[in-house]
Amino acid sequence: MRWDPVFGRGRFELGYWDRVEGRIVRVALGAIRTDPAEPAVFQATDESGELHTIPFHRLKEVYRDEVLIWQRKR
């Protein structure tokens, strides 16, 4: 996504497992923030503006232009 200019033009979303809601929540890649000091987590803001810190092991799916392109084995 970062190094291939053609592939990277797509609209990407990450799907992570939300333990409270008991479902996979999709968030736009542009809404994700990472901190080099905390490489095991990313942060995402939900529709209500609440910031969530999510461990990368809860990342389950990646979408490009609404098409599932990667899914973690269950």
C-alpha positions in Angstrom: 0.0 0.0 0.0 2.8 2.4 0.8 5.4 1.4 -1.8 3.2 0.6 -4.8 1.8 3.9 -6.2 -0.8 2.2 -8.3 -2.0 -0.3 -5.7 -1.9 2.4 -3.0 -4.5 4.6 -4.8 -7.3 2.4 -3.5 -9.5 3.1 -0.5 -8.3 0.9 2.3 -10.1 -0.2 5.5 -8.9 -2.3 8.4 -11.3 -4.6 10.2 -10.5 -5.3 13.9 -12.3 -7.4 16.4 -14.2 -5.3 18.9 -14.6 -7.3 22.1 -17.3 -5.1 23.5 -19.5 -5.2 20.4 -18.6 -8.8 19.6 -18.0 -8.1 16.0 -15.5 -6.9 13.4 -15.4 -3.1 13.1 -14.1 -1.5 9.9 -12.2 1.8 10.0 -10.6 3.7 7.2 -6.8 3.4 7.0 -6.5 7.2 7.0 -8.2 7.3 10.4 -5.6 5.0 12.0 -2.7 6.4 14.0 0.4 4.6 15.1 3.1 5.6 17.6 6.6 4.3 17.1 7.0 4.1 20.9 4.1 1.6 21.0 4.5 -0.7 18.0 2.1 -3.4 19.2 -1.0 -1.1 19.0 -2.8 1.4 16.7 -5.4 4.0 17.5 -8.7 4.6 15.8 -11.5 7.1 16.5 -15.0 5.8 16.3 -18.1 7.5 14.9 -18.8 9.2 18.2 -15.3 10.7 18.4 -14.0 8.3 21.1 -10.4 7.2 20.7 -9.7 3.4 20.9 -6.3 1.8 21.3 -6.3 -1.6 19.6 -3.6 -4.3 19.7 -2.5 -5.4 16.2 -3.3 -9.0 17.1 -7.0 -8.0 16.9 -6.6 -6.9 13.3 -8.6 -9.5 11.3 -9.2 -8.1 7.8 -8.0 -5.6 5.2 -10.2 -4.2 2.5 -9.3 -2.3 -0.7 -12.1 -0.6 -2.5 -14.7 -2.6 -0.5 -13.0 -6.0 -1.5 -11.5 -8.2 1.2 -7.8 -8.6 0.3 -6.5 -10.1 3.5 -8.0 -12.1 6.4 -6.3 -13.6 9.4 -6.8 -17.3 9.7 -9.2 -18.1 12.5 
